[in-house]
Amino acid sequence: MKQKRRLALVASKGTLDMAYPPLILATTAAAMGWEVGIFFTFYGLDLLHRQRLKNLKVSPVGNPAMPPPVRSLPVKVPDIVGALPGMPSVATAIMKRWMRESNMPTVEELLEIARESGVKLFACATTMGVMGIHQEDLVDGAECAGATTFLDFASEADVTLFV
Amino acid sequence: MAPSGIKPDQVLDCRGLLCPLPVIKTSKAIRSLAVGQVLEMLATDPGSKPDMLAWSKQTGHELLEVHEEDGVFRFLVRRTR
């Protein structure tokens, strides 16, 4: 075997639906024995925020792929309906139900798997400063770091993705 | 690959689970075996077949057998290191 492969990801989105792709890729790469680091920046930092992590939502607005509650219906939810009060909570509940019914782990469980398997969790220092987030607001294992640290890590990566 | 009659040292049931769980659980389980021992993993996710081939290629653990019957994939993996 050659030396370990490395995956460097940027997680920039703070919605429930967009929390999954970087965490699935990270945990899978770790399962293949790769070194993995994720740079959580801007809204993506919510995925490392103790409180916000528990309240991630799916937005039906500006999301043309948002399906109706019954997946087999051939219609999408129009923005004007998605914008009604309570709709993000409905959309979020629906997605959580789909995930549960498919035996998928929750975002918190995936993050735990990532941490257990040694995935580096870089918390964007600039985002922390701009949004007034402190180290104690973040989950265990989150390391405050700037773009320089991430680019240094990414410069030796075999795969780099921005999510 | 056809059933080879190899007896696994451990069986891991991932039926009903989707990516990334079968691969994550497999990599966890293989570490609990001794080098040379064989793990049997069962899965129903059709993506698990290419994924297990890729996992084997990436990790170096040997995929001895892939067998599909009635929508259930059966993988035999030998720990190599």
gemmi code that builds the backbone of each chain (N, CA, C; Angstrom):
import gemmi

chains = {
    "A": [
        ("MET", (0.854, -1.210, 0.000), (0.000, 0.000, 0.000), (0.881, 1.249, 0.000)),
        ("LYS", (0.503, 2.188, -0.852), (1.217, 3.463, -0.820), (0.778, 4.242, 0.437)),
        ("GLN", (1.359, 5.410, 0.603), (0.990, 6.160, 1.815), (-0.490, 6.546, 1.777)),
        ("LYS", (-1.017, 6.888, 2.961), (-2.453, 7.151, 3.082), (-2.956, 8.221, 2.127)),
        ("ARG", (-4.112, 7.947, 1.564), (-4.764, 8.982, 0.770), (-5.386, 10.013, 1.697)),
        ("ARG", (-5.623, 11.181, 1.150), (-6.178, 12.248, 1.976), (-7.360, 12.932, 1.271)),
        ("LEU", (-8.418, 13.188, 2.041), (-9.606, 13.894, 1.538), (-9.758, 15.204, 2.292)),
        ("ALA", (-9.906, 16.289, 1.551), (-10.135, 17.604, 2.169), (-11.468, 18.154, 1.676)),
        ("LEU", (-12.372, 18.383, 2.608), (-13.712, 18.861, 2.249), (-13.970, 20.227, 2.849)),
        ("VAL", (-14.751, 21.034, 2.114), (-15.275, 22.263, 2.689), (-16.778, 22.062, 2.843)),
        ("ALA", (-17.303, 22.253, 4.062), (-18.745, 22.172, 4.301), (-19.237, 23.593, 4.524)),
        ("SER", (-19.984, 24.112, 3.549), (-20.362, 25.531, 3.623), (-21.854, 25.760, 3.855)),
        ("LYS", (-22.617, 24.672, 3.947), (-24.069, 24.818, 4.072), (-24.556, 24.353, 5.438)),
        ("GLY", (-25.536, 25.053, 5.973), (-26.016, 24.730, 7.320), (-27.436, 24.190, 7.345)),
        ("THR", (-27.862, 23.553, 6.236), (-29.211, 22.973, 6.235), (-29.117, 21.466, 6.473)),
        ("LEU", (-30.227, 20.887, 6.898), (-30.237, 19.452, 7.207), (-29.871, 18.623, 5.980)),
        ("ASP", (-30.435, 18.989, 4.828), (-30.161, 18.203, 3.614), (-28.698, 18.299, 3.210)),
        ("MET", (-28.094, 19.478, 3.374), (-26.710, 19.646, 2.950), (-25.688, 19.270, 4.027)),
        ("ALA", (-26.192, 18.818, 5.167), (-25.273, 18.334, 6.195), (-24.804, 16.918, 5.849)),
        ("TYR", (-25.646, 16.187, 5.164), (-25.320, 14.787, 4.879), (-24.148, 14.561, 3.914)),
        ("PRO", (-24.134, 15.244, 2.730), (-23.068, 14.894, 1.765), (-21.643, 14.964, 2.319)),
        ("PRO", (-21.226, 16.071, 2.981), (-19.840, 16.063, 3.457), (-19.593, 15.000, 4.529)),
        ("LEU", (-20.591, 14.756, 5.385), (-20.379, 13.777, 6.462), (-20.371, 12.344, 5.933)),
        ("ILE", (-21.185, 12.072, 4.915), (-21.167, 10.735, 4.317), (-19.821, 10.494, 3.620)),
        ("LEU", (-19.360, 11.499, 2.854), (-18.078, 11.345, 2.160), (-16.936, 11.190, 3.159)),
        ("ALA", (-16.979, 11.986, 4.216), (-15.896, 11.954, 5.201), (-15.837, 10.608, 5.923)),
        ("THR", (-16.990, 10.121, 6.370), (-16.987, 8.865, 7.131), (-16.632, 7.686, 6.230)),
        ("THR", (-17.047, 7.760, 4.967), (-16.710, 6.685, 4.028), (-15.213, 6.668, 3.749)),
        ("ALA", (-14.652, 7.844, 3.502), (-13.204, 7.920, 3.243), (-12.434, 7.402, 4.457)),
        ("ALA", (-12.886, 7.773, 5.649), (-12.213, 7.293, 6.862), (-12.317, 5.772, 6.955)),
        ("ALA", (-13.454, 5.230, 6.521), (-13.635, 3.772, 6.551), (-12.712, 3.071, 5.566)),
        ("MET", (-12.222, 3.809, 4.573), (-11.270, 3.227, 3.617), (-9.839, 3.465, 4.067)),
        ("GLY", (-9.703, 4.047, 5.245), (-8.357, 4.259, 5.770), (-7.731, 5.585, 5.349)),
        ("TRP", (-8.524, 6.475, 4.778), (-7.983, 7.773, 4.360), (-7.885, 8.727, 5.551)),
        ("GLU", (-6.999, 9.703, 5.410), (-6.984, 10.837, 6.333), (-8.023, 11.825, 5.828)),
        ("VAL", (-8.838, 12.346, 6.733), (-9.906, 13.247, 6.286), (-9.948, 14.499, 7.145)),
        ("GLY", (-10.147, 15.625, 6.494), (-10.368, 16.878, 7.209), (-11.521, 17.619, 6.565)),
        ("ILE", (-12.389, 18.194, 7.393), (-13.488, 19.019, 6.867), (-13.341, 20.423, 7.440)),
        ("PHE", (-13.391, 21.401, 6.555), (-13.349, 22.801, 6.966), (-14.785, 23.305, 6.978)),
        ("PHE", (-15.315, 23.567, 8.168), (-16.703, 24.022, 8.308), (-16.711, 25.541, 8.304)),
        ("THR", (-17.269, 26.104, 7.235), (-17.198, 27.550, 7.104), (-18.566, 28.166, 6.839)),
        ("PHE", (-18.711, 29.434, 7.180), (-19.991, 30.139, 7.084), (-21.113, 29.286, 7.681)),
        ("TYR", (-22.235, 29.122, 6.978), (-23.346, 28.412, 7.624), (-22.997, 26.951, 7.917)),
        ("GLY", (-22.001, 26.468, 7.226), (-21.560, 25.099, 7.477), (-21.082, 24.907, 8.911)),
        ("LEU", (-20.663, 26.010, 9.548), (-20.186, 25.911, 10.927), (-21.321, 25.491, 11.876)),
        ("ASP", (-22.570, 25.694, 11.458), (-23.706, 25.245, 12.283), (-23.625, 23.736, 12.560)),
        ("LEU", (-22.978, 23.002, 11.666), (-22.882, 21.540, 11.842), (-21.984, 21.181, 13.029)),
        ("LEU", (-21.154, 22.146, 13.453), (-20.301, 21.889, 14.625), (-20.810, 22.610, 15.872)),
        ("HIS", (-21.919, 23.348, 15.711), (-22.445, 24.148, 16.821), (-23.370, 23.281, 17.673)),
        ("ARG", (-22.997, 23.127, 18.947), (-23.747, 22.217, 19.834), (-25.265, 22.384, 19.724)),
        ("GLN", (-25.736, 23.641, 19.809), (-27.183, 23.888, 19.799), (-27.765, 23.817, 18.390)),
        ("ARG", (-27.121, 24.536, 17.469), (-27.687, 24.637, 16.109), (-27.691, 23.296, 15.401)),
        ("LEU", (-26.730, 22.450, 15.754), (-26.651, 21.109, 15.170), (-27.945, 20.325, 15.409)),
        ("LYS", (-28.589, 20.625, 16.537), (-29.815, 19.902, 16.879), (-31.037, 20.469, 16.178)),
        ("ASN", (-30.875, 21.637, 15.554), (-32.040, 22.307, 14.948), (-31.852, 22.602, 13.470)),
        ("LEU", (-31.116, 21.750, 12.774), (-30.917, 21.965, 11.340), (-32.253, 21.785, 10.632)),
        ("LYS", (-32.472, 22.632, 9.615), (-33.754, 22.609, 8.911), (-33.554, 22.440, 7.400)),
        ("VAL", (-34.608, 21.981, 6.761), (-34.654, 21.970, 5.295), (-35.510, 23.153, 4.888)),
        ("SER", (-35.047, 23.948, 3.922), (-35.886, 25.051, 3.461), (-36.612, 24.661, 2.187)),
        ("PRO", (-37.961, 24.773, 2.196), (-38.685, 24.490, 0.958), (-38.625, 25.666, -0.016)),
        ("VAL", (-38.164, 26.829, 0.461), (-38.123, 28.006, -0.417), (-36.810, 28.041, -1.194)),
        ("GLY", (-36.927, 28.380, -2.485), (-35.734, 28.428, -3.318), (-35.145, 27.055, -3.510)),
        ("ASN", (-35.975, 26.045, -3.362), (-35.522, 24.657, -3.467), (-36.454, 23.934, -4.425)),
        ("PRO", (-36.196, 24.089, -5.740), (-37.123, 23.540, -6.738), (-37.234, 22.019, -6.686)),
        ("ALA", (-36.319, 21.384, -5.990), (-36.368, 19.927, -5.895), (-37.239, 19.462, -4.738)),
        ("MET", (-37.751, 20.407, -3.937), (-38.516, 20.040, -2.743), (-39.770, 19.253, -3.124)),
        ("PRO", (-39.808, 17.982, -2.757), (-40.974, 17.187, -3.121), (-42.122, 17.391, -2.137)),
        ("PRO", (-43.326, 17.000, -2.534), (-44.456, 17.079, -1.611), (-44.326, 15.994, -0.554)),
        ("PRO", (-45.158, 16.035, 0.491), (-45.058, 15.031, 1.553), (-45.153, 13.592, 1.035)),
        ("VAL", (-45.927, 13.401, -0.018), (-46.012, 12.061, -0.602), (-45.065, 12.015, -1.800)),
        ("ARG", (-44.036, 11.182, -1.698), (-42.963, 11.216, -2.675), (-43.410, 10.873, -4.093)),
        ("SER", (-44.499, 10.091, -4.210), (-44.887, 9.621, -5.539), (-45.676, 10.664, -6.336)),
        ("LEU", (-46.130, 11.748, -5.673), (-46.877, 12.770, -6.412), (-45.952, 13.491, -7.389)),
        ("PRO", (-46.430, 13.733, -8.617), (-45.545, 14.333, -9.633), (-45.486, 15.859, -9.560)),
        ("VAL", (-45.659, 16.437, -8.386), (-45.606, 17.897, -8.280), (-44.524, 18.304, -7.279)),
        ("LYS", (-44.118, 19.544, -7.369), (-43.159, 20.086, -6.415), (-43.865, 21.147, -5.584)),
        ("VAL", (-43.259, 21.502, -4.462), (-43.873, 22.523, -3.603), (-43.502, 23.903, -4.140)),
        ("PRO", (-44.506, 24.715, -4.566), (-44.186, 26.060, -5.063), (-43.641, 26.931, -3.923)),
        ("ASP", (-42.752, 27.876, -4.272), (-42.151, 28.757, -3.263), (-43.211, 29.454, -2.411)),
        ("ILE", (-44.314, 29.862, -3.059), (-45.309, 30.642, -2.318), (-45.964, 29.801, -1.222)),
        ("VAL", (-46.033, 28.499, -1.442), (-46.546, 27.588, -0.408), (-45.450, 27.304, 0.623)),
        ("GLY", (-44.236, 27.083, 0.091), (-43.106, 26.785, 0.973), (-42.793, 27.921, 1.923)),
        ("ALA", (-43.192, 29.142, 1.525), (-42.881, 30.324, 2.342), (-43.887, 30.527, 3.469)),
        ("LEU", (-44.968, 29.758, 3.491), (-45.973, 29.926, 4.550), (-45.372, 29.563, 5.908)),
        ("PRO", (-45.864, 30.199, 6.963), (-45.322, 29.896, 8.293), (-45.444, 28.403, 8.604)),
        ("GLY", (-44.412, 27.872, 9.192), (-44.451, 26.466, 9.598), (-43.980, 25.496, 8.536)),
        ("MET", (-43.854, 25.964, 7.285), (-43.477, 25.029, 6.218), (-42.062, 24.460, 6.368)),
        ("PRO", (-41.082, 25.287, 6.775), (-39.752, 24.686, 6.965), (-39.774, 23.559, 8.004)),
        ("SER", (-40.588, 23.724, 9.053), (-40.665, 22.662, 10.063), (-41.297, 21.403, 9.483)),
        ("VAL", (-42.306, 21.608, 8.616), (-42.953, 20.460, 7.976), (-41.945, 19.737, 7.083)),
        ("ALA", (-41.234, 20.530, 6.253), (-40.254, 19.937, 5.331), (-39.169, 19.195, 6.115)),
        ("THR", (-38.752, 19.792, 7.227), (-37.715, 19.176, 8.050), (-38.201, 17.861, 8.656)),
        ("ALA", (-39.435, 17.888, 9.150), (-39.996, 16.672, 9.754), (-40.106, 15.565, 8.717)),
        ("ILE", (-40.486, 15.949, 7.491), (-40.628, 14.944, 6.426), (-39.268, 14.321, 6.103)),
        ("MET", (-38.257, 15.179, 5.961), (-36.941, 14.627, 5.623), (-36.412, 13.729, 6.745)),
        ("LYS", (-36.633, 14.159, 7.988), (-36.175, 13.324, 9.114), (-36.883, 11.977, 9.094)),
        ("ARG", (-38.175, 11.986, 8.728), (-38.918, 10.724, 8.677), (-38.351, 9.816, 7.589)),
        ("TRP", (-38.079, 10.411, 6.391), (-37.495, 9.598, 5.306), (-36.184, 8.979, 5.752)),
        ("MET", (-35.359, 9.782, 6.403), (-34.047, 9.291, 6.825), (-34.216, 8.151, 7.833)),
        ("ARG", (-35.150, 8.348, 8.761), (-35.386, 7.327, 9.789), (-35.888, 6.038, 9.146)),
        ("GLU", (-36.843, 6.199, 8.217), (-37.417, 5.007, 7.569), (-36.389, 4.271, 6.709)),
        ("SER", (-35.356, 5.002, 6.282), (-34.300, 4.363, 5.480), (-33.146, 3.882, 6.350)),
        ("ASN", (-33.328, 3.899, 7.670), (-32.287, 3.487, 8.621), (-31.018, 4.322, 8.503)),
        ("MET", (-31.177, 5.573, 8.044), (-29.996, 6.431, 7.938), (-29.678, 7.014, 9.314)),
        ("PRO", (-28.390, 7.197, 9.598), (-28.030, 7.836, 10.860), (-28.460, 9.304, 10.860)),
        ("THR", (-28.619, 9.896, 12.036), (-28.875, 11.333, 12.108), (-27.560, 12.065, 11.845)),
        ("VAL", (-27.654, 13.378, 11.616), (-26.448, 14.170, 11.391), (-25.531, 14.071, 12.607)),
        ("GLU", (-26.130, 14.108, 13.808), (-25.303, 14.005, 15.020), (-24.588, 12.651, 15.103)),
        ("GLU", (-25.289, 11.604, 14.712), (-24.656, 10.272, 14.736), (-23.514, 10.181, 13.723)),
        ("LEU", (-23.737, 10.773, 12.527), (-22.679, 10.753, 11.509), (-21.462, 11.542, 11.974)),
        ("LEU", (-21.736, 12.670, 12.624), (-20.639, 13.487, 13.138), (-19.856, 12.702, 14.196)),
        ("GLU", (-20.571, 11.943, 15.002), (-19.926, 11.122, 16.023), (-19.051, 10.040, 15.374)),
        ("ILE", (-19.580, 9.414, 14.305), (-18.789, 8.410, 13.582), (-17.533, 9.065, 13.007)),
        ("ALA", (-17.713, 10.278, 12.451), (-16.571, 10.992, 11.880), (-15.506, 11.245, 12.945)),
        ("ARG", (-15.956, 11.704, 14.103), (-15.020, 12.011, 15.187), (-14.308, 10.755, 15.656)),
        ("GLU", (-15.086, 9.685, 15.851), (-14.500, 8.406, 16.294), (-13.457, 7.895, 15.307)),
        ("SER", (-13.680, 8.154, 14.010), (-12.753, 7.610, 13.023), (-11.639, 8.582, 12.690)),
        ("GLY", (-11.508, 9.621, 13.507), (-10.334, 10.485, 13.394), (-10.422, 11.584, 12.358)),
        ("VAL", (-11.631, 11.888, 11.872), (-11.784, 12.979, 10.911), (-11.482, 14.302, 11.607)),
        ("LYS", (-10.637, 15.105, 10.984), (-10.321, 16.429, 11.550), (-11.479, 17.374, 11.279)),
        ("LEU", (-11.925, 18.061, 12.323), (-13.046, 18.983, 12.191), (-12.533, 20.405, 12.370)),
        ("PHE", (-12.256, 21.073, 11.247), (-11.742, 22.434, 11.316), (-12.915, 23.418, 11.397)),
        ("ALA", (-12.950, 24.229, 12.438), (-13.978, 25.260, 12.553), (-13.392, 26.570, 12.037)),
        ("CYS", (-13.991, 27.118, 11.017), (-13.473, 28.328, 10.369), (-13.374, 29.480, 11.378)),
        ("ALA", (-12.167, 29.966, 11.569), (-11.921, 31.014, 12.570), (-12.647, 32.309, 12.210)),
        ("THR", (-12.671, 32.625, 10.919), (-13.335, 33.851, 10.481), (-14.830, 33.795, 10.769)),
        ("THR", (-15.448, 32.644, 10.448), (-16.877, 32.491, 10.715), (-17.155, 32.649, 12.205)),
        ("MET", (-16.293, 32.055, 13.035), (-16.472, 32.157, 14.478), (-16.449, 33.618, 14.903)),
        ("GLY", (-15.490, 34.382, 14.345), (-15.381, 35.800, 14.683), (-16.582, 36.595, 14.201)),
        ("VAL", (-16.964, 36.385, 12.929), (-18.065, 37.143, 12.338), (-19.385, 36.837, 13.053)),
        ("MET", (-19.597, 35.600, 13.392), (-20.887, 35.206, 13.967), (-20.870, 35.148, 15.494)),
        ("GLY", (-19.754, 35.505, 16.082), (-19.687, 35.526, 17.544), (-19.807, 34.152, 18.173)),
        ("ILE", (-19.179, 33.169, 17.530), (-19.225, 31.796, 18.049), (-17.902, 31.499, 18.745)),
        ("HIS", (-17.979, 30.903, 19.928), (-16.771, 30.609, 20.693), (-16.530, 29.111, 20.743)),
        ("GLN", (-15.283, 28.767, 21.098), (-14.891, 27.355, 21.152), (-15.882, 26.525, 21.980)),
        ("GLU", (-16.351, 27.102, 23.111), (-17.246, 26.323, 23.980), (-18.633, 26.107, 23.358)),
        ("ASP", (-18.952, 26.839, 22.280), (-20.228, 26.623, 21.587), (-20.142, 25.410, 20.660)),
        ("LEU", (-18.915, 24.971, 20.400), (-18.724, 23.925, 19.389), (-18.616, 22.536, 20.020)),
        ("VAL", (-18.906, 21.533, 19.220), (-18.835, 20.147, 19.700), (-17.385, 19.786, 20.030)),
        ("ASP", (-17.209, 18.776, 20.851), (-15.871, 18.307, 21.196), (-15.149, 17.877, 19.920)),
        ("GLY", (-13.888, 18.182, 19.862), (-13.104, 17.749, 18.714), (-12.979, 18.811, 17.633)),
        ("ALA", (-13.814, 19.860, 17.690), (-13.715, 20.934, 16.703), (-12.464, 21.756, 16.976)),
        ("GLU", (-11.671, 22.004, 15.930), (-10.437, 22.784, 16.078), (-10.592, 24.092, 15.338)),
        ("CYS", (-10.469, 25.197, 16.041), (-10.520, 26.509, 15.405), (-9.302, 26.674, 14.491)),
        ("ALA", (-9.540, 27.003, 13.228), (-8.437, 27.145, 12.285), (-8.831, 28.098, 11.165)),
        ("GLY", (-7.841, 28.743, 10.585), (-8.105, 29.653, 9.475), (-7.906, 28.975, 8.130)),
        ("ALA", (-8.110, 29.757, 7.073), (-7.973, 29.241, 5.716), (-6.565, 28.682, 5.473)),
        ("THR", (-5.582, 29.307, 6.098), (-4.194, 28.876, 5.882), (-3.985, 27.442, 6.346)),
        ("THR", (-4.512, 27.140, 7.537), (-4.382, 25.784, 8.084), (-5.062, 24.775, 7.165)),
        ("PHE", (-6.272, 25.137, 6.710), (-6.986, 24.212, 5.837), (-6.249, 24.021, 4.512)),
        ("LEU", (-5.765, 25.120, 3.924), (-5.069, 24.992, 2.641), (-3.786, 24.189, 2.788)),
        ("ASP", (-3.135, 24.338, 3.930), (-1.935, 23.543, 4.190), (-2.302, 22.055, 4.207)),
        ("PHE", (-3.401, 21.734, 4.890), (-3.891, 20.347, 4.938), (-4.307, 19.888, 3.541)),
        ("ALA", (-5.039, 20.766, 2.810), (-5.578, 20.410, 1.493), (-4.484, 20.305, 0.440)),
        ("SER", (-3.359, 20.991, 0.668), (-2.307, 20.990, -0.361), (-1.736, 19.597, -0.567)),
        ("GLU", (-1.921, 18.728, 0.420), (-1.429, 17.356, 0.243), (-2.574, 16.357, 0.096)),
        ("ALA", (-3.746, 16.867, -0.279), (-4.907, 15.989, -0.434), (-4.948, 15.355, -1.814)),
        ("ASP", (-5.496, 14.161, -1.881), (-5.710, 13.503, -3.168), (-7.054, 13.896, -3.752)),
        ("VAL", (-8.007, 14.187, -2.870), (-9.346, 14.596, -3.309), (-9.766, 15.811, -2.492)),
        ("THR", (-10.234, 16.829, -3.192), (-10.697, 18.037, -2.507), (-12.066, 18.419, -3.059)),
        ("LEU", (-13.026, 18.614, -2.179), (-14.380, 18.944, -2.632), (-14.962, 20.067, -1.796)),
        ("PHE", (-15.725, 20.910, -2.479), (-16.431, 22.009, -1.810), (-17.912, 21.670, -1.818)),
        ("VAL", (-18.501, 21.562, -0.626), (-19.912, 21.194, -0.551), (-20.712, 22.371, -0.007)),
    ],
    "B": [
        ("MET", (-18.885, -13.917, -8.559), (-18.184, -15.055, -7.951), (-19.195, -16.001, -7.310)),
        ("ALA", (-18.972, -17.252, -7.451), (-19.912, -18.256, -6.935), (-19.578, -18.592, -5.489)),
        ("PRO", (-20.563, -19.118, -4.751), (-20.289, -19.500, -3.359), (-19.117, -20.475, -3.291)),
        ("SER", (-18.195, -20.193, -2.408), (-16.951, -20.951, -2.381), (-16.908, -21.956, -1.246)),
        ("GLY", (-17.874, -21.869, -0.342), (-17.852, -22.774, 0.791), (-16.909, -22.340, 1.891)),
        ("ILE", (-16.324, -21.145, 1.761), (-15.450, -20.621, 2.822), (-16.294, -20.286, 4.046)),
        ("LYS", (-15.840, -20.718, 5.222), (-16.598, -20.413, 6.449), (-16.108, -19.109, 7.063)),
        ("PRO", (-17.016, -18.156, 7.213), (-16.591, -16.873, 7.789), (-16.347, -16.988, 9.292)),
        ("ASP", (-15.469, -16.142, 9.806), (-15.207, -16.100, 11.247), (-16.204, -15.193, 11.960)),
        ("GLN", (-16.816, -14.292, 11.184), (-17.804, -13.371, 11.768), (-18.798, -12.980, 10.682)),
        ("VAL", (-20.043, -12.750, 11.094), (-21.072, -12.338, 10.140), (-21.592, -10.955, 10.543)),
        ("LEU", (-21.709, -10.084, 9.545), (-22.201, -8.728, 9.791), (-23.435, -8.504, 8.922)),
        ("ASP", (-24.555, -8.223, 9.551), (-25.804, -8.039, 8.819), (-26.071, -6.562, 8.566)),
        ("CYS", (-25.931, -6.139, 7.319), (-26.206, -4.740, 6.952), (-27.437, -4.658, 6.052)),
        ("ARG", (-28.277, -5.671, 6.098), (-29.479, -5.646, 5.260), (-30.375, -4.488, 5.696)),
        ("GLY", (-30.906, -3.764, 4.716), (-31.784, -2.627, 5.016), (-31.028, -1.334, 5.259)),
        ("LEU", (-29.712, -1.365, 5.237), (-28.924, -0.140, 5.466), (-28.423, 0.427, 4.141)),
        ("LEU", (-28.326, 1.755, 4.094), (-27.845, 2.437, 2.893), (-26.446, 2.993, 3.137)),
        ("CYS", (-25.798, 3.396, 2.042), (-24.503, 4.062, 2.104), (-24.589, 5.248, 3.068)),
        ("PRO", (-23.682, 5.474, 3.958), (-22.353, 4.861, 4.049), (-22.268, 3.723, 5.074)),
        ("LEU", (-23.403, 3.292, 5.635), (-23.315, 2.384, 6.782), (-22.689, 1.010, 6.498)),
        ("PRO", (-23.039, 0.332, 5.394), (-22.411, -0.988, 5.196), (-20.872, -0.935, 5.180)),
        ("VAL", (-20.332, 0.070, 4.503), (-18.870, 0.185, 4.423), (-18.269, 0.577, 5.784)),
        ("ILE", (-18.928, 1.487, 6.478), (-18.426, 1.906, 7.793), (-18.440, 0.730, 8.774)),
        ("LYS", (-19.556, -0.015, 8.775), (-19.652, -1.151, 9.696), (-18.676, -2.262, 9.308)),
        ("THR", (-18.468, -2.440, 8.006), (-17.513, -3.450, 7.550), (-16.098, -3.105, 8.000)),
        ("SER", (-15.735, -1.829, 7.836), (-14.358, -1.468, 8.196), (-14.152, -1.576, 9.700)),
        ("LYS", (-15.225, -1.327, 10.471), (-15.135, -1.471, 11.921), (-15.000, -2.957, 12.287)),
        ("ALA", (-15.829, -3.772, 11.637), (-15.849, -5.201, 11.959), (-14.535, -5.881, 11.575)),
        ("ILE", (-13.955, -5.468, 10.453), (-12.743, -6.156, 9.976), (-11.592, -5.935, 10.966)),
        ("ARG", (-11.632, -4.795, 11.654), (-10.565, -4.520, 12.628), (-10.690, -5.395, 13.876)),
        ("SER", (-11.879, -5.986, 14.074), (-12.046, -6.857, 15.241), (-11.592, -8.286, 14.930)),
        ("LEU", (-11.257, -8.552, 13.671), (-10.772, -9.885, 13.303), (-9.247, -9.909, 13.312)),
        ("ALA", (-8.695, -11.114, 13.354), (-7.249, -11.252, 13.211), (-6.915, -11.256, 11.722)),
        ("VAL", (-5.687, -10.892, 11.394), (-5.250, -10.939, 10.003), (-5.415, -12.378, 9.489)),
        ("GLY", (-6.022, -12.493, 8.328), (-6.256, -13.821, 7.744), (-7.673, -14.324, 7.954)),
        ("GLN", (-8.356, -13.759, 8.954), (-9.742, -14.198, 9.202), (-10.694, -13.580, 8.171)),
        ("VAL", (-11.884, -14.180, 8.096), (-12.834, -13.795, 7.046), (-14.137, -13.268, 7.653)),
        ("LEU", (-14.589, -12.157, 7.103), (-15.859, -11.548, 7.507), (-16.889, -11.760, 6.405)),
        ("GLU", (-18.091, -12.154, 6.824), (-19.201, -12.200, 5.867), (-20.090, -11.005, 6.124)),
        ("MET", (-20.371, -10.230, 5.065), (-21.251, -9.070, 5.208), (-22.439, -9.243, 4.277)),
        ("LEU", (-23.626, -9.035, 4.836), (-24.854, -9.135, 4.049), (-25.443, -7.747, 3.869)),
        ("ALA", (-25.851, -7.425, 2.633), (-26.417, -6.107, 2.369), (-27.501, -6.200, 1.304)),
        ("THR", (-28.410, -5.221, 1.332), (-29.448, -5.167, 0.302), (-29.315, -3.935, -0.587)),
        ("ASP", (-28.488, -2.989, -0.184), (-28.275, -1.781, -0.990), (-27.511, -2.172, -2.262)),
        ("PRO", (-28.103, -1.940, -3.450), (-27.415, -2.323, -4.689), (-26.079, -1.593, -4.851)),
        ("GLY", (-25.973, -0.415, -4.216), (-24.711, 0.330, -4.277), (-23.601, -0.345, -3.498)),
        ("SER", (-23.969, -1.296, -2.638), (-22.941, -1.926, -1.807), (-21.981, -2.778, -2.638)),
        ("LYS", (-22.439, -3.247, -3.811), (-21.545, -4.087, -4.613), (-20.357, -3.283, -5.176)),
        ("PRO", (-20.620, -2.209, -5.953), (-19.463, -1.412, -6.379), (-18.708, -0.805, -5.198)),
        ("ASP", (-19.433, -0.439, -4.140), (-18.771, 0.179, -2.985), (-17.812, -0.789, -2.299)),
        ("MET", (-18.206, -2.036, -2.175), (-17.324, -3.000, -1.508), (-16.099, -3.314, -2.384)),
        ("LEU", (-16.304, -3.311, -3.724), (-15.150, -3.508, -4.621), (-14.170, -2.356, -4.438)),
        ("ALA", (-14.706, -1.129, -4.363), (-13.853, 0.051, -4.204), (-13.180, 0.053, -2.832)),
        ("TRP", (-13.934, -0.344, -1.815), (-13.382, -0.379, -0.446), (-12.232, -1.375, -0.371)),
        ("SER", (-12.432, -2.525, -1.014), (-11.388, -3.553, -1.024), (-10.136, -3.039, -1.736)),
        ("LYS", (-10.346, -2.368, -2.852), (-9.224, -1.818, -3.621), (-8.476, -0.771, -2.795)),
        ("GLN", (-9.230, 0.063, -2.075), (-8.614, 1.137, -1.308), (-7.920, 0.649, -0.040)),
        ("THR", (-8.497, -0.354, 0.610), (-7.954, -0.775, 1.901), (-6.972, -1.931, 1.770)),
        ("GLY", (-7.074, -2.668, 0.662), (-6.205, -3.828, 0.491), (-6.765, -5.095, 1.109)),
        ("HIS", (-7.880, -5.000, 1.845), (-8.509, -6.222, 2.361), (-9.133, -6.973, 1.180)),
        ("GLU", (-8.971, -8.298, 1.218), (-9.290, -9.076, 0.028), (-10.773, -9.455, -0.031)),
        ("LEU", (-11.414, -9.059, -1.123), (-12.807, -9.439, -1.346), (-12.793, -10.813, -2.018)),
        ("LEU", (-13.113, -11.838, -1.230), (-12.992, -13.209, -1.721), (-14.178, -13.598, -2.585)),
        ("GLU", (-15.330, -13.022, -2.253), (-16.536, -13.492, -2.906), (-17.631, -12.438, -2.849)),
        ("VAL", (-18.338, -12.302, -3.973), (-19.552, -11.477, -4.007), (-20.627, -12.354, -4.610)),
        ("HIS", (-21.705, -12.488, -3.891), (-22.755, -13.373, -4.381), (-24.095, -12.706, -4.125)),
        ("GLU", (-24.953, -12.702, -5.151), (-26.272, -12.078, -4.977), (-27.360, -13.126, -5.114)),
        ("GLU", (-28.276, -13.104, -4.169), (-29.414, -14.002, -4.266), (-30.641, -13.325, -3.663)),
        ("ASP", (-31.720, -13.279, -4.415), (-32.980, -12.666, -3.969), (-32.776, -11.262, -3.406)),
        ("GLY", (-31.956, -10.496, -4.086), (-31.763, -9.103, -3.656), (-30.847, -8.928, -2.465)),
        ("VAL", (-30.243, -10.006, -1.993), (-29.296, -9.889, -0.873), (-27.883, -10.160, -1.398)),
        ("PHE", (-27.006, -9.206, -1.149), (-25.605, -9.379, -1.527), (-24.855, -9.980, -0.347)),
        ("ARG", (-24.003, -10.946, -0.674), (-23.198, -11.587, 0.361), (-21.740, -11.379, -0.026)),
        ("PHE", (-21.018, -10.725, 0.859), (-19.604, -10.442, 0.598), (-18.754, -11.222, 1.595)),
        ("LEU", (-17.677, -11.809, 1.096), (-16.691, -12.422, 1.986), (-15.403, -11.622, 1.865)),
        ("VAL", (-14.928, -11.127, 2.989), (-13.735, -10.283, 2.996), (-12.708, -10.871, 3.946)),
        ("ARG", (-11.465, -10.980, 3.474), (-10.389, -11.459, 4.344), (-9.537, -10.288, 4.815)),
        ("ARG", (-9.320, -10.228, 6.123), (-8.423, -9.183, 6.640), (-6.999, -9.515, 6.228)),
        ("THR", (-6.320, -8.552, 5.590), (-4.985, -8.841, 5.059), (-3.860, -8.167, 5.832)),
        ("ARG", (-4.198, -7.230, 6.698), (-3.118, -6.509, 7.379), (-3.610, -5.913, 8.685)),
    ],
}
model = gemmi.Model(1)
for chain_id, residues in chains.items():
    chain = gemmi.Chain(chain_id)
    for i, (resn, *xyz) in enumerate(residues, 1):
        res = gemmi.Residue()
        res.name, res.seqid = resn, gemmi.SeqId(i, " ")
        for name, pos in zip(("N", "CA", "C"), xyz):
            atom = gemmi.Atom()
            atom.name, atom.element = name, gemmi.Element(name[0])
            atom.pos, atom.b_iso = gemmi.Position(*pos), 0.0
            res.add_atom(atom)
        chain.add_residue(res)
    model.add_chain(chain)
structure = gemmi.Structure()
structure.add_model(model)
structure.setup_entities()
